[in-house]
Amino acid sequence: MNRTILLAARWLSTIFRPEFLPVVAFVVLFMFTYLSLLPWAFKLSILALIILGTIVLPRWTIRFWRRSRGWELRRLRLRQNRFFPYLIYILYYAFTLHMLKRFHLPHYMSSILIGALLIQGSCALINTKWKISMHCAGAGGAIGALIAYSFLFFFNPIWWLSLLILISGLVGSSRMLLRQHNLWQVIAGTLLGVIGGFIGITFF
């Protein structure tokens, strides 16, 4: 296979990691909604909390756990070894959600993490029997959240939706090119993400 294509696939898998999506969602809300009027100090403190609780602390904890067991990184890609990392992310996301509640943020902001928790919990349960693409679930979650926000804020999401569908397709393709998932695992992850993202924003 062309090395350039594989390099692009690795780049896409790195850039569009699912744990980055809550940060991106909050940045978008702070930039393109009335929340842009909030003080910069407040917005930065919220973003710092999100980055710490959804990216930094989970990754440090999983790295420490992996090294304490003497595992190479590739061992975490095996389905039977993925449950603990899922659990770590779920616990940190739940803690971050609890901390956000103390800021008394609007419901539609904290529900970003509720949607992420729904997706992660579903992936963790499915993963006990069958490997599913968390990358694609994250991309699908962004699509579901966008659709939910279009109903909440009464805007036409077609251009953003087209962009997210394109990105989702690229992410799914990259996971298959890297032989991390097959087509059905990619499709299942995307659909689960769309449903989880929409439900998390709309009903919780």
KAZI-V585353 format. One record per pair of residues at least 24 apart in sequence whose ideal C-beta (glycine too) atoms are under 7 Angstrom apart, sorted by the first residue. I is the first residue (numbers start at 1). J is the second residue. Records with the same first field share a line. If there is no record, write none. Layout:
# KAZI-V585353
I = J, J
This chain:
# KAZI-V585353
5 = 177
6 = 177
9 = 174, 177, 178
10 = 178
12 = 170, 171, 174
13 = 135, 174, 175, 178
16 = 135, 139, 167, 171
17 = 135
18 = 134, 135, 137, 138
19 = 54, 55, 58, 89
20 = 55
21 = 138, 141, 142
22 = 50, 54, 112, 113, 116
23 = 47, 50, 51, 54, 55
25 = 112, 145
26 = 50, 112
29 = 109
46 = 103
49 = 96, 99
50 = 96
53 = 92, 95, 96, 99
54 = 92, 93, 96
57 = 92
58 = 88, 89, 92
61 = 88
62 = 88
77 = 180
79 = 127, 131
82 = 127
83 = 124, 127, 128
86 = 120, 123, 124, 127
87 = 124
89 = 120
90 = 117, 120, 121, 124
93 = 117, 120
108 = 152, 201
111 = 200, 201, 204
112 = 145
114 = 200, 204
115 = 141, 145, 196, 197, 200, 201
116 = 141
118 = 196, 199, 200
119 = 192, 193, 196, 197
122 = 192, 196
123 = 192
131 = 181, 185
132 = 185, 188, 189
133 = 175, 181, 185, 186, 189
134 = 189
135 = 171, 175
136 = 168, 171, 172, 175, 186, 189, 190, 193
137 = 189, 192, 193
138 = 193
139 = 167, 168, 171, 190, 193
140 = 168, 189, 190, 191, 192, 193, 194, 197
141 = 193, 196, 197
142 = 197
143 = 168, 194, 197
144 = 193, 194, 195, 196, 197, 198
145 = 197, 201
147 = 198
148 = 197, 198, 201, 202
149 = 201
